[in-house]
Amino acid sequence: MPDALPGLWQKKVQESVSEEGIPDGPVRLSEYPDDGASQLPCGFPQSHTGWPKGGSLAFARALESRYRSLGGQIEYNSRVSKILVEDDRAVGVLLADGSEHRADAVISAADGHTTIFDMLFGAYTDDRIRSYYKSPPDHSEMSLQVSYGVAGDMTGEPHSLTYFLKSPVRLMDREVDRLNVEVFNFDPTLAPPGKTVVKVMFGSRYSYRREFAQDRRRYEDEKARIAGSVIGLLEERFAGISAQVEMTDVATSLTTERYTGNWQGLQAWMPPGAGLTAMTQGFTRTLPGLRNFHMAGHWAEAMVGLSTAAISGRKAIERMCEEDGKKFRTVLD
Ligand SMILES: Cc1cc2nc3c(=O)[nH]c(=O)nc-3n(C[C@H](O)[C@H](O)[C@H](O)COP(=O)(O)OP(=O)(O)OC[C@H]3O[C@@H](n4cnc5c(N)ncnc54)[C@H](O)[C@@H]3O)c2cc1C
């Protein structure tokens, strides 16, 4: 445990550590750099860090509802293939269906690599941006999620737990000696009454998964094998759970890539050596040489998280207000 952890939180953790396991999340705090480890738990006692009820969908729906109530319009299922540029000014988008939509300004909240190198053909970059996207991490944490719908409310179980296995097992490309388990018994919107979602997360290499997925059948068989192995490992801590499983879902970073378009299923990563600069100044909130264009979301900030994405969108609007000479203000209903 890093010494830098705030005293109150450290005391709480130490008190609750038992032989059964460590109250750790999918992010292994023990393996986190000191500054990250100290920042993350700092928010817990003050309720600055938490879980939006309903998860990310409810979070996005709340933003959608507010945007619509202010007169905004949203067109879903509209893939952008190109950002239209005239005289180094973004003037709209071309959709995959061939339709063009003109605009006073364009904000891309889509995948950074797609935005910069496909939608804008790499015309607005510099060495910093090129070198960032040239060396994506092959390994990523949280790149394999195994979820189960369990017939039981699992009241009394911790929300998140890491426990060590009786003996290590091989899952995809790595040896696993512990399980990082999340028990969503604290959010009644995620499962019908009396039932619970349980999720286990692992890291793995993208190149391995990509190679595996060349053969779709083999990939699906491997996912089924993983689901079977993991439920067996959950039995070590949650005896009888396998008989209660009503639903199973295995998602890899290829799933993330397919559903969200995120490059290699990745989440943005902090540029090496950027430290706090990325946190305060973002990474590609705008692009060099391109006017009337903004980016928002994790690629703009080179930092991940729902809260990051929301704050990033707000920063984009603040910049636009500044450019237009308008005062940025927020209103609470
Ligand atoms: C497995 C996993 C677990 C995570 N767990 C957590 C967590 O517990 N807490 C947390 O805070 N964060 C978590 N994250 C991180 C979080 O999900 C991301 O940081 C966040 O979703 C980034 O939001 P975003 O809006 O920037 O990007 P995204 O959520 O990736 O949204 C990008 C959107 O752009 C759209 N898009 C892409 N290409 C195009 C195109 N050409 N045209 C039109 N639209 C396009 C996509 O459809 C997508 O809707 C997790 C991520 C993963 C992968």
The ligand as an SDF file (V2000), in Angstrom:
LIG
                    3D

 53 58  0  0  0  0  0  0  0  0999 V2000
  -14.3740   -2.1450  -20.1910 C   0  0  0  0  0  0  0  0  0  0  0  0
  -14.3920   -0.7030  -19.7790 C   0  0  0  0  0  0  0  0  0  0  0  0
  -14.7720   -0.3670  -18.5040 C   0  0  0  0  0  0  0  0  0  0  0  0
  -14.8090    0.9780  -18.1150 C   0  0  0  0  0  0  0  0  0  0  0  0
  -15.2000    1.2940  -16.8460 N   0  0  0  0  0  0  0  0  0  0  0  0
  -15.3280    2.5930  -16.4810 C   0  0  0  0  0  0  0  0  0  0  0  0
  -15.8300    2.9560  -15.1980 C   0  0  0  0  0  0  0  0  0  0  0  0
  -16.1610    2.1080  -14.3730 O   0  0  0  0  0  0  0  0  0  0  0  0
  -15.9400    4.2790  -14.9070 N   0  0  0  0  0  0  0  0  0  0  0  0
  -15.5940    5.2550  -15.7880 C   0  0  0  0  0  0  0  0  0  0  0  0
  -15.7290    6.4470  -15.4720 O   0  0  0  0  0  0  0  0  0  0  0  0
  -15.1060    4.9330  -17.0080 N   0  0  0  0  0  0  0  0  0  0  0  0
  -14.9760    3.6320  -17.3710 C   0  0  0  0  0  0  0  0  0  0  0  0
  -14.4890    3.3050  -18.6080 N   0  0  0  0  0  0  0  0  0  0  0  0
  -14.0080    4.3960  -19.4590 C   0  0  0  0  0  0  0  0  0  0  0  0
  -15.1610    5.1160  -20.1220 C   0  0  0  0  0  0  0  0  0  0  0  0
  -16.0570    4.1600  -20.6700 O   0  0  0  0  0  0  0  0  0  0  0  0
  -14.6330    6.0160  -21.2270 C   0  0  0  0  0  0  0  0  0  0  0  0
  -13.5740    6.8310  -20.7590 O   0  0  0  0  0  0  0  0  0  0  0  0
  -15.7800    6.9150  -21.7070 C   0  0  0  0  0  0  0  0  0  0  0  0
  -16.8350    6.1180  -22.2310 O   0  0  0  0  0  0  0  0  0  0  0  0
  -15.2890    7.8630  -22.7800 C   0  0  0  0  0  0  0  0  0  0  0  0
  -16.4090    8.5870  -23.2390 O   0  0  0  0  0  0  0  0  0  0  0  0
  -16.3830    9.3240  -24.6280 P   0  0  0  0  0  0  0  0  0  0  0  0
  -17.7300    9.9490  -24.8050 O   0  0  0  0  0  0  0  0  0  0  0  0
  -15.1650   10.1790  -24.6900 O   0  0  0  0  0  0  0  0  0  0  0  0
  -16.1420    8.1830  -25.7160 O   0  0  0  0  0  0  0  0  0  0  0  0
  -17.0490    6.8980  -26.1190 P   0  0  0  0  0  0  0  0  0  0  0  0
  -17.8530    6.4410  -24.9230 O   0  0  0  0  0  0  0  0  0  0  0  0
  -16.0900    5.9360  -26.7280 O   0  0  0  0  0  0  0  0  0  0  0  0
  -18.0290    7.4720  -27.1830 O   0  0  0  0  0  0  0  0  0  0  0  0
  -17.6280    7.7150  -28.5000 C   0  0  0  0  0  0  0  0  0  0  0  0
  -18.8740    7.7310  -29.3410 C   0  0  0  0  0  0  0  0  0  0  0  0
  -18.5120    8.1080  -30.6670 O   0  0  0  0  0  0  0  0  0  0  0  0
  -19.2810    7.3360  -31.5620 C   0  0  0  0  0  0  0  0  0  0  0  0
  -18.5650    7.2600  -32.8370 N   0  0  0  0  0  0  0  0  0  0  0  0
  -17.3830    6.6750  -33.1160 C   0  0  0  0  0  0  0  0  0  0  0  0
  -17.0640    6.8150  -34.4220 N   0  0  0  0  0  0  0  0  0  0  0  0
  -18.0660    7.5420  -34.9770 C   0  0  0  0  0  0  0  0  0  0  0  0
  -18.3310    8.0200  -36.2990 C   0  0  0  0  0  0  0  0  0  0  0  0
  -17.4960    7.7960  -37.3110 N   0  0  0  0  0  0  0  0  0  0  0  0
  -19.4700    8.7160  -36.5260 N   0  0  0  0  0  0  0  0  0  0  0  0
  -20.3540    8.9640  -35.5150 C   0  0  0  0  0  0  0  0  0  0  0  0
  -20.1570    8.5280  -34.2350 N   0  0  0  0  0  0  0  0  0  0  0  0
  -19.0320    7.8280  -33.9900 C   0  0  0  0  0  0  0  0  0  0  0  0
  -19.3920    5.9740  -30.9030 C   0  0  0  0  0  0  0  0  0  0  0  0
  -20.5020    5.2680  -31.4130 O   0  0  0  0  0  0  0  0  0  0  0  0
  -19.5480    6.3620  -29.4470 C   0  0  0  0  0  0  0  0  0  0  0  0
  -20.9120    6.5220  -29.1140 O   0  0  0  0  0  0  0  0  0  0  0  0
  -14.4490    1.9740  -19.0240 C   0  0  0  0  0  0  0  0  0  0  0  0
  -14.0850    1.6290  -20.3340 C   0  0  0  0  0  0  0  0  0  0  0  0
  -14.0490    0.3060  -20.7230 C   0  0  0  0  0  0  0  0  0  0  0  0
  -13.6750   -0.0430  -22.1340 C   0  0  0  0  0  0  0  0  0  0  0  0
  1  2  1  0
  2  3  1  0
  2 52  2  0
  3  4  2  0
  4  5  1  0
  4 50  1  0
  5  6  2  0
  6  7  1  0
  6 13  1  0
  7  8  2  0
  7  9  1  0
  9 10  1  0
 10 11  2  0
 10 12  1  0
 12 13  2  0
 13 14  1  0
 14 15  1  0
 14 50  1  0
 15 16  1  0
 16 17  1  0
 16 18  1  0
 18 19  1  0
 18 20  1  0
 20 21  1  0
 20 22  1  0
 22 23  1  0
 23 24  1  0
 24 25  2  0
 24 26  1  0
 24 27  1  0
 27 28  1  0
 28 29  2  0
 28 30  1  0
 28 31  1  0
 31 32  1  0
 32 33  1  0
 33 34  1  0
 33 48  1  0
 34 35  1  0
 35 36  1  0
 35 46  1  0
 36 37  1  0
 36 45  1  0
 37 38  2  0
 38 39  1  0
 39 40  1  0
 39 45  2  0
 40 41  1  0
 40 42  2  0
 42 43  1  0
 43 44  2  0
 44 45  1  0
 46 47  1  0
 46 48  1  0
 48 49  1  0
 50 51  2  0
 51 52  1  0
 52 53  1  0
M  END
$$$$
